[in-house]
C-alpha cells in the first residue's frame, strides 16, 4: 500500500494530541510539555522561539490510503549542537546527517507490520523531495524499547553503540541504542580540461603532503620548502598529451580529488598506469576512493598497472584490497626496479586485467524459479564446493563425508521438493546453467519466543562464485522471502560460516544482523 507524507500543519494538531494519549505511545514517546509546545510551534510556522532543541525539528504526518496514522520528526545533526560524542563521531563528512524519531499513533495501524515500511518509505521520500544529499540517518530508541530496535534494524539501520541520553527530555539518564543508516554519496568522475590544470596542480600540494606522512624520510626532496608550500611534479602533460587522461572527482557538486592516467607501464603488454590518484582528507575513509578506482577501471578496460612506493603502507593496503575486490583476487604483485624515480626505484607493481574482471562481474541474464528434479545434481555440486571450502576453515565440523555424503544430500534435496514445509528456488541462466539455489524451511519459533509468525530458516544457500552474491544472491533471497511471507513467515534466519566473508557481507547488506554464533571444537 502506498504511503504519503507531508509536513505537520495546524489541521493535524487534534489528531496528533489524541495519539499522544494512547498507552502504546505514552510508554516511550517524549511527552514533555516542551515537546508538545514545539509541535504546536512548528505547526504554527515557527513564529516565536522554541526551547525544545532550538526549534530545529521538522514534523511530518504519514498517511496510508489517505488516513493519517503516524508522525515523524527530523533534525539536521551538526557539530554545532550538543548532540553527544557518539553522534558527533558518526556525522557525515558531506554535512547531511539527520536524526529521526517517529511513532505510529493510530492504534488501528499499530502492531500490524507497518513500522519498518513507514521508516523506509519516509527516508526514500525525504531523500527524493527534501534533501537529495542526505546520506546518514541516526535514530536512538531507549534500550528497553525492544520492539523499536527490531523495527529500525528491519528498515536497514545498524546498531552502532549505546549511550546515556542527556538533556531535558523524558528519556534523560536512560541507556539508549544508537542506530545508523548510511547511503553512498553521489560521485562524479569528470574529464578535466586545460582550464582545470591550475586547480589540480594546487590540489597536488596536499597530495604531496598526504604522501609525506609515510614517504617523507625517503629523501630531502620531501622536506617542506622555506615558503611553507609543498611542491609537486608539473602535471601539465596530462592535459596536453592525447595518451594521458585527467579527471576531477566530485562528491555531489564539491571537488573531492583527482585521477591522472598514463600509458607508461613497466610491462609493455599493459595498457594503463594509475599515474596519480588523490582523494582529499575530508572524503577519505568513507569508501569513496575505492568506488572511484573501480569506476576508472570500468571506464578503461584493459591491462593495468598500479605502482606504489613500498614505504607508503596505507596506499599498499588500499590498492591491494581494491584490486582484489575488483578482480576477485586475480592479479599479480611483485617488486620491480623502475627507471623513472632515482630516489625510490623499488616499487610494488600490481598488474591485472580489468576487461576480464568486467566480463566476470557482468550481471548474467537469469530467471529465478521453483527448483525442479532436474536441478538436483547441479545443486549438490554447488553445495559440495561450499562444504569443501568450509572444511578448510574448520576441518572437523565440516569434514567431507565423501560420495556417501553426496548421495545422501541428493536424496534429501529430492525429498524436500515435495515437502510443504520447505520453499526451494533455483537461479537459471539463459544458457540453462544453475547459478545458485536457496532452500528455506518454514518453522515455528521455540515456545519461549514469539516473533509474530513462522521463521524462514535458510541453511543451504549457494551461488556459483563469490562475485554473484549481489546479483544472483539478491534475487534468490528476495524470492524465497516473498514466498515465505505468503505462508505466514515474519522473520528470516540464515546460517553462514564465520569465515565466509563475501557471504557475510552480502547478508549484512540485506538488512540482516547477527543474532547468535556457534563456537565449535573437538573433545579430547
C-alpha positions as CSV (number, residue, x, y, z in Angstrom):
1,X,0.0,0.0,0.0
2,X,1.2,3.5,-1.0
3,X,2.2,5.8,1.9
4,X,2.4,9.6,1.5
5,X,4.0,12.2,3.7
6,X,3.5,15.9,4.4
7,X,4.6,18.5,6.9
8,X,2.5,19.0,10.1
9,X,0.1,21.9,10.0
10,X,-2.5,23.2,12.4
11,X,-5.1,20.9,10.8
12,X,-3.2,17.9,12.2
13,X,-2.8,19.0,15.8
14,X,-6.0,17.5,17.2
15,X,-5.1,14.1,15.7
16,X,-1.5,14.3,17.0
17,X,-2.6,15.2,20.5
18,X,-5.1,12.4,20.6
19,X,-2.3,10.0,19.6
20,X,-0.2,11.2,22.5
21,X,-2.7,9.9,25.0
22,X,-2.5,6.3,23.5
23,X,-0.9,3.9,26.0
24,X,1.5,2.4,23.4
25,X,2.7,6.0,22.6
26,X,3.0,7.2,26.2
27,X,5.2,4.3,27.1
28,X,8.3,5.6,25.2
29,X,7.4,8.9,23.5
30,X,8.8,12.1,24.8
31,X,5.6,13.6,26.2
32,X,7.2,16.5,28.0
33,X,5.3,19.8,27.8
34,X,8.3,21.4,26.0
35,X,8.0,18.8,23.2
36,X,4.2,19.3,22.9
37,X,4.7,23.0,22.7
38,X,7.4,22.6,20.0
39,X,4.9,20.6,17.8
40,X,2.4,23.4,18.1
41,X,5.2,26.0,17.4
42,X,6.1,24.2,14.2
43,X,2.5,23.8,13.0
44,X,2.0,27.5,13.5
45,X,5.1,28.4,11.4
46,X,7.8,28.9,14.0
47,X,6.7,32.5,14.6
48,X,8.3,32.5,18.1
49,X,11.4,30.9,19.5
50,X,11.2,27.3,20.9
51,X,13.1,26.0,23.9
52,X,12.9,22.4,22.5
53,X,16.1,21.6,20.5
54,X,16.3,25.2,19.5
55,X,13.2,24.8,17.4
56,X,15.1,22.8,14.8
57,X,12.8,19.8,14.5
58,X,10.6,19.4,11.4
59,X,7.5,17.3,11.9
60,X,5.8,15.1,9.4
61,X,2.5,13.2,9.1
62,X,2.3,9.8,7.4
63,X,-0.8,8.7,5.5
64,X,-1.9,5.2,4.5
65,X,-4.7,5.2,1.9
66,X,-5.5,8.8,2.9
67,X,-5.8,8.1,6.6
68,X,-3.2,9.7,8.9
69,X,-1.5,7.1,11.1
70,X,2.0,8.2,12.1
71,X,4.1,11.2,13.0
72,X,7.8,11.6,12.2
73,X,10.3,14.2,13.2
74,X,13.7,15.1,11.7
75,X,16.5,17.3,12.7
76,X,19.8,18.1,10.9
77,X,22.6,16.9,13.2
78,X,25.7,19.1,13.2
79,X,28.8,19.6,15.3
80,X,27.4,23.0,16.4
81,X,24.8,21.3,18.6
82,X,25.3,19.4,21.9
83,X,24.5,16.1,20.4
84,X,26.9,13.9,22.3
85,X,30.3,12.3,21.5
86,X,28.9,9.2,19.9
87,X,26.7,11.1,17.4
88,X,29.5,13.5,16.7
89,X,31.8,10.7,15.6
90,X,29.2,9.5,13.1
91,X,28.3,12.7,11.4
92,X,28.6,12.5,7.6
93,X,31.5,14.3,6.1
94,X,29.2,15.8,3.5
95,X,27.3,17.6,6.2
96,X,24.0,15.9,5.6
97,X,23.2,13.9,8.7
98,X,19.7,13.7,10.1
99,X,18.3,12.5,13.4
100,X,14.9,10.7,13.2
101,X,12.2,9.7,15.6
102,X,8.6,8.6,14.9
103,X,5.6,6.9,16.3
104,X,2.6,5.1,14.9
105,X,-0.1,7.0,16.7
106,X,-3.2,5.5,15.1
107,X,-3.9,2.3,17.1
108,X,-5.6,0.8,14.2
109,X,-2.2,0.5,12.4
110,X,-0.1,-0.4,15.5
111,X,1.4,-3.9,15.6
112,X,0.4,-4.6,12.0
113,X,3.9,-4.7,10.5
114,X,3.9,-1.1,9.1
115,X,6.7,0.1,11.3
116,X,9.8,-0.7,9.1
117,X,8.0,0.1,5.9
118,X,7.0,3.6,7.3
119,X,10.6,4.4,8.1
120,X,12.0,3.1,4.8
121,X,9.4,4.8,2.7
122,X,9.8,8.1,4.6
123,X,13.6,8.1,4.2
124,X,13.1,7.5,0.4
125,X,10.6,10.3,0.2
126,X,12.9,12.6,2.3
127,X,15.9,12.0,0.1
128,X,13.9,12.5,-3.1
129,X,11.9,15.5,-2.1
130,X,13.6,17.3,0.8
131,X,17.4,16.7,0.8
132,X,18.8,14.6,-2.0
133,X,22.2,14.8,-0.3
134,X,21.0,13.2,2.9
135,X,23.3,10.2,3.3
136,X,23.3,9.5,7.1
137,X,20.4,8.9,9.4
138,X,20.5,8.4,13.2
139,X,17.8,7.1,15.5
140,X,18.1,6.4,19.2
141,X,15.4,4.2,20.8
142,X,15.5,3.5,24.6
143,X,17.4,0.2,25.3
144,X,14.2,-1.3,26.8
145,X,12.2,-0.5,23.7
146,X,12.9,-3.9,22.1
147,X,10.2,-3.6,19.5
148,X,11.5,-0.3,18.2
149,X,15.1,-1.6,17.8
150,X,13.8,-4.6,15.9
151,X,11.7,-2.4,13.6
152,X,14.5,0.0,12.9
153,X,17.0,-2.8,12.1
154,X,14.5,-4.3,9.8
155,X,14.4,-1.0,8.0
156,X,18.1,-1.2,7.4
157,X,19.5,0.6,10.5
158,X,22.5,-0.9,12.2
159,X,23.2,-0.8,16.0
160,X,26.5,1.0,16.4
161,X,26.7,1.7,20.2
162,X,24.8,2.5,23.4
163,X,24.9,5.8,25.3
164,X,23.2,7.7,28.1
165,X,20.6,10.2,26.9
166,X,21.2,13.7,28.1
167,X,19.1,16.9,28.1
168,X,15.7,17.9,29.3
169,X,13.7,15.1,27.7
170,X,11.7,12.2,29.1
171,X,14.4,9.6,28.4
172,X,17.2,11.6,30.0
173,X,19.5,9.4,32.2
174,X,18.5,6.2,30.5
175,X,20.6,4.0,28.2
176,X,19.6,4.4,24.6
177,X,20.7,2.5,21.5
178,X,22.3,4.5,18.7
179,X,21.3,3.1,15.2
180,X,22.6,4.3,11.9
181,X,21.7,4.0,8.3
182,X,24.1,5.3,5.6
183,X,23.7,5.8,1.9
184,X,26.6,6.2,-0.5
185,X,27.0,9.8,-1.6
186,X,26.8,10.6,-5.3
187,X,30.2,10.5,-7.0
188,X,31.1,12.1,-10.4
189,X,34.2,11.5,-12.4
190,X,34.6,14.4,-14.8
191,X,37.0,14.9,-17.7
192,X,39.4,17.7,-16.7
193,X,40.5,20.3,-19.3
194,X,43.5,22.6,-19.6
195,X,41.3,25.2,-17.8
196,X,41.3,22.9,-14.8
197,X,45.0,22.4,-14.7
198,X,45.7,25.2,-12.1
199,X,43.1,23.7,-9.7
200,X,44.5,20.2,-9.9
201,X,48.1,21.5,-9.6
202,X,47.1,23.4,-6.5
203,X,45.5,20.2,-5.0
204,X,48.8,18.4,-5.8
205,X,50.4,20.2,-2.9
206,X,48.0,18.5,-0.5
207,X,48.6,15.2,-2.4
208,X,52.4,15.5,-1.6
209,X,51.6,16.4,2.0
210,X,49.5,13.3,2.4
211,X,52.2,11.0,0.9
212,X,54.9,12.7,3.1
213,X,53.3,11.1,6.2
214,X,54.9,7.8,5.2
215,X,57.4,8.6,2.5
216,X,58.8,11.9,3.9
217,X,62.0,10.2,5.1
218,X,63.0,8.8,1.7
219,X,65.0,11.8,0.6
220,X,65.4,15.5,1.3
221,X,63.2,16.3,-1.7
222,X,60.2,15.5,0.6
223,X,61.2,18.4,3.0
224,X,58.7,21.3,3.0
225,X,60.2,24.3,1.2
226,X,61.1,27.5,3.1
227,X,58.0,29.3,1.8
228,X,55.9,26.6,3.5
229,X,54.3,25.4,0.2
230,X,54.8,21.8,-0.8
231,X,55.9,21.4,-4.4
232,X,54.8,18.7,-6.8
233,X,55.6,17.4,-10.3
234,X,54.1,19.5,-13.0
235,X,51.0,17.7,-14.2
236,X,50.5,19.8,-17.4
237,X,51.4,16.9,-19.7
238,X,48.2,15.1,-18.5
239,X,46.2,17.9,-20.2
240,X,48.3,18.2,-23.3
241,X,49.2,14.7,-24.4
242,X,46.4,12.6,-26.0
243,X,47.7,9.4,-24.5
244,X,47.1,10.7,-21.0
245,X,43.8,11.3,-19.1
246,X,42.9,13.8,-16.3
247,X,39.8,13.6,-14.2
248,X,38.2,15.6,-11.4
249,X,36.4,13.7,-8.7
250,X,33.3,15.3,-7.2
251,X,31.1,14.3,-4.3
252,X,27.8,15.8,-5.2
253,X,28.9,19.2,-6.5
254,X,32.1,19.5,-4.3
255,X,35.6,18.8,-5.6
256,X,36.9,15.8,-3.8
257,X,40.1,14.9,-5.7
258,X,41.7,13.9,-9.0
259,X,42.8,10.9,-11.0
260,X,45.6,11.1,-13.6
261,X,46.3,8.2,-16.0
262,X,49.2,7.5,-18.4
263,X,50.4,4.6,-20.5
264,X,54.0,4.5,-19.2
265,X,53.9,0.9,-18.0
266,X,56.8,-1.3,-16.9
267,X,55.3,-4.2,-18.8
268,X,54.9,-3.3,-22.5
269,X,51.8,-5.5,-22.8
270,X,49.9,-3.4,-20.3
271,X,47.7,-0.5,-21.4
272,X,47.2,1.8,-18.5
273,X,49.1,3.0,-15.4
274,X,47.5,4.8,-12.5
275,X,49.7,7.8,-12.6
276,X,48.4,9.9,-9.7
277,X,45.3,9.3,-7.5
278,X,44.2,11.6,-4.7
279,X,41.1,12.0,-2.6
280,X,41.1,15.0,-0.2
281,X,41.2,14.3,3.5
282,X,37.5,15.3,4.1
283,X,36.4,12.4,1.9
284,X,38.9,9.8,3.0
285,X,37.9,6.7,5.0
286,X,34.4,6.5,3.5
287,X,34.9,4.1,0.7
288,X,34.9,6.9,-1.9
289,X,38.4,6.2,-3.1
290,X,37.6,2.5,-3.7
291,X,34.4,3.4,-5.7
292,X,36.4,5.9,-7.8
293,X,39.2,3.5,-8.6
294,X,36.7,0.8,-9.6
295,X,34.8,3.2,-11.8
296,X,38.0,4.3,-13.5
297,X,38.8,0.6,-14.3
298,X,35.3,0.2,-15.7
299,X,35.8,3.3,-17.9
300,X,39.1,2.0,-19.3
301,X,39.0,-1.8,-19.8
302,X,42.4,-3.4,-20.5
303,X,45.6,-4.5,-18.8
304,X,46.6,-2.2,-15.9
305,X,49.5,-1.4,-13.6
306,X,49.4,0.4,-10.3
307,X,52.8,1.3,-8.9
308,X,53.2,2.0,-5.2
309,X,56.3,3.2,-3.2
310,X,56.9,0.4,-0.6
311,X,57.1,2.9,2.3
312,X,53.5,4.0,1.5
313,X,52.0,1.3,3.6
314,X,48.4,2.7,3.7
315,X,48.4,3.0,-0.1
316,X,49.7,-0.6,-0.5
317,X,46.9,-1.8,1.8
318,X,44.3,0.3,-0.1
319,X,45.3,-0.8,-3.6
320,X,45.7,-4.5,-2.8
321,X,42.2,-4.5,-1.3
322,X,40.5,-2.5,-4.1
323,X,42.3,-4.5,-6.8
324,X,41.5,-7.9,-5.1
325,X,37.8,-6.9,-4.8
326,X,37.6,-5.8,-8.4
327,X,39.4,-8.8,-9.9
328,X,38.2,-11.4,-7.4
329,X,41.8,-11.9,-6.4
330,X,43.1,-12.4,-9.9
331,X,46.2,-10.1,-10.0
332,X,50.0,-10.2,-10.0
333,X,52.0,-8.4,-7.3
334,X,55.8,-8.0,-7.5
335,X,58.6,-5.7,-6.6
336,X,60.4,-4.1,-9.5
337,X,63.2,-1.6,-10.1
338,X,61.9,1.4,-12.1
339,X,64.0,3.9,-14.0
340,X,61.8,7.0,-13.5
341,X,62.5,7.6,-9.8
342,X,66.1,7.8,-8.8
343,X,65.3,8.3,-5.1
344,X,62.9,5.4,-4.8
345,X,63.5,3.0,-7.7
346,X,62.0,0.0,-5.9
347,X,58.2,-0.2,-6.5
348,X,55.5,-2.6,-5.7
349,X,53.7,-3.2,-9.0
350,X,50.2,-4.6,-9.3
351,X,49.2,-6.0,-12.7
352,X,45.7,-7.0,-13.6
353,X,43.2,-7.2,-16.5
354,X,40.1,-5.2,-16.0
355,X,38.4,-6.4,-19.1
356,X,38.2,-10.0,-17.8
357,X,37.1,-8.7,-14.4
358,X,34.3,-6.6,-16.1
359,X,33.2,-9.6,-18.0
360,X,33.2,-11.7,-14.9
361,X,31.3,-9.1,-12.9
362,X,28.6,-8.6,-15.6
363,X,25.2,-9.5,-14.2
364,X,24.1,-12.6,-16.0
365,X,20.6,-12.9,-17.6
366,X,18.8,-15.2,-15.3
367,X,15.4,-16.4,-14.1
368,X,14.6,-17.5,-10.5
369,X,12.1,-20.3,-10.4
370,X,10.9,-23.1,-8.1
371,X,13.5,-25.8,-8.0
372,X,13.0,-28.9,-10.1
373,X,14.2,-32.5,-10.1
374,X,16.5,-31.7,-13.0
375,X,18.3,-29.1,-10.8
376,X,19.3,-31.6,-8.1
377,X,22.7,-32.7,-9.5
378,X,23.8,-29.1,-10.0
379,X,22.6,-28.1,-6.5
380,X,24.6,-31.0,-5.0
381,X,27.7,-29.9,-6.8
382,X,27.3,-26.3,-5.7
383,X,26.7,-27.4,-2.1
384,X,29.8,-29.8,-2.3
385,X,32.0,-26.9,-3.4
386,X,30.8,-24.8,-0.5
387,X,31.4,-27.6,2.0
388,X,34.9,-28.3,0.7
389,X,35.7,-24.6,1.1
390,X,34.2,-24.6,4.6
391,X,36.2,-27.7,5.6
392,X,39.4,-25.8,5.2
393,X,38.2,-23.3,7.8
394,X,37.0,-25.9,10.3
395,X,38.3,-29.4,9.3
396,X,36.4,-31.4,12.0
397,X,33.0,-29.7,12.0
398,X,32.7,-29.6,8.2
399,X,34.6,-32.8,7.4
400,X,33.6,-34.0,4.0
401,X,31.7,-37.3,4.1
402,X,32.7,-38.4,0.6
403,X,30.5,-39.9,-2.1
404,X,28.1,-41.3,0.5
405,X,27.5,-37.7,1.8
406,X,26.8,-36.5,-1.8
407,X,24.4,-39.4,-2.3
408,X,22.5,-38.6,1.0
409,X,22.3,-35.0,0.1
410,X,20.9,-35.8,-3.4
411,X,18.2,-37.9,-1.8
412,X,17.4,-35.3,0.8
413,X,17.1,-32.5,-1.7
414,X,14.8,-34.7,-3.8
415,X,12.6,-35.3,-0.8
416,X,12.3,-31.6,0.0
417,X,10.8,-30.9,-3.4
418,X,7.6,-32.5,-2.1
419,X,7.8,-31.2,1.5
420,X,5.3,-28.3,2.0
421,X,7.4,-27.0,5.0
422,X,10.2,-26.1,2.6
423,X,10.5,-23.5,-0.2
424,X,13.2,-24.1,-2.8
425,X,14.3,-21.8,-5.6
426,X,17.0,-22.1,-8.3
427,X,18.6,-19.3,-10.4
428,X,19.0,-20.4,-14.0
429,X,21.0,-18.6,-16.7
430,X,19.8,-18.1,-20.2
431,X,22.2,-20.9,-21.1
432,X,20.2,-23.2,-18.7
433,X,23.0,-23.3,-16.2
434,X,22.2,-23.3,-12.5
435,X,23.9,-20.2,-11.0
436,X,22.7,-20.7,-7.4
437,X,19.9,-22.0,-5.2
438,X,18.3,-21.4,-1.9
439,X,16.3,-23.7,0.4
440,X,14.2,-22.3,3.2
441,X,12.4,-24.2,6.0
442,X,9.2,-22.8,7.5
443,X,9.2,-23.5,11.2
444,X,7.6,-22.2,14.4
445,X,9.8,-20.5,16.9
446,X,10.5,-22.2,20.3
447,X,7.6,-21.7,22.7
448,X,9.6,-19.2,24.8
449,X,9.7,-16.8,21.9
450,X,7.0,-15.0,19.9
451,X,8.3,-13.4,16.7
452,X,4.7,-13.0,15.5
453,X,4.7,-15.8,13.0
454,X,6.8,-18.6,11.4
455,X,10.5,-18.3,10.9
456,X,12.1,-18.8,7.5
457,X,15.3,-20.8,8.3
458,X,17.8,-20.9,5.4
459,X,20.8,-23.2,5.7
460,X,21.5,-24.3,2.1
461,X,22.1,-21.1,0.1
462,X,24.8,-21.2,-2.6
463,X,25.9,-19.3,-5.6
464,X,28.4,-20.4,-8.3
465,X,31.0,-17.8,-7.4
466,X,31.6,-15.1,-4.9
467,X,31.0,-12.3,-7.4
468,X,27.4,-13.5,-7.9
469,X,26.2,-12.8,-4.4
470,X,25.0,-9.3,-5.3
471,X,23.1,-10.3,-8.5
472,X,22.1,-14.0,-8.1
473,X,22.1,-14.0,-4.3
474,X,19.9,-10.9,-4.1
475,X,17.3,-12.3,-6.5
476,X,17.2,-15.7,-4.7
477,X,16.8,-14.3,-1.2
478,X,14.1,-11.8,-2.3
479,X,12.2,-14.6,-3.9
480,X,12.3,-17.0,-1.0
481,X,11.4,-14.3,1.5
482,X,8.3,-13.3,-0.6
483,X,7.2,-17.0,-0.8
484,X,7.7,-17.5,2.9
485,X,5.8,-14.3,3.7
486,X,2.8,-15.6,1.8
487,X,3.0,-18.7,4.1
488,X,3.0,-16.7,7.3
489,X,6.7,-16.2,8.0
490,X,7.6,-13.0,9.8
491,X,11.4,-13.3,10.2
492,X,14.4,-14.8,8.4
493,X,17.3,-16.8,9.9
494,X,20.3,-17.6,7.6
495,X,23.1,-19.9,8.6
496,X,26.6,-18.7,7.4
497,X,30.1,-19.8,8.2
498,X,32.0,-17.3,10.3
499,X,34.9,-17.3,7.8
500,X,32.7,-16.8,4.7
501,X,33.3,-13.1,4.4
502,X,31.8,-12.5,1.0
503,X,28.5,-14.2,2.1
504,X,28.5,-12.4,5.5
505,X,29.0,-9.0,3.7
506,X,26.1,-9.8,1.4
507,X,23.8,-10.9,4.2
508,X,24.6,-7.8,6.2
509,X,23.5,-5.7,3.2
510,X,20.1,-7.5,3.1
511,X,19.1,-5.9,6.4
512,X,20.1,-9.0,8.4
513,X,22.1,-8.8,11.6
514,X,24.0,-11.4,13.7
515,X,21.7,-12.9,16.3
516,X,23.8,-15.8,17.5
517,X,27.1,-17.5,16.9
518,X,28.3,-21.1,17.3
519,X,31.7,-22.0,18.9
520,X,32.9,-25.4,18.0
521,X,35.9,-27.6,18.9
522,X,36.9,-31.2,19.4
523,X,36.7,-33.2,22.7
524,X,40.0,-34.7,23.8
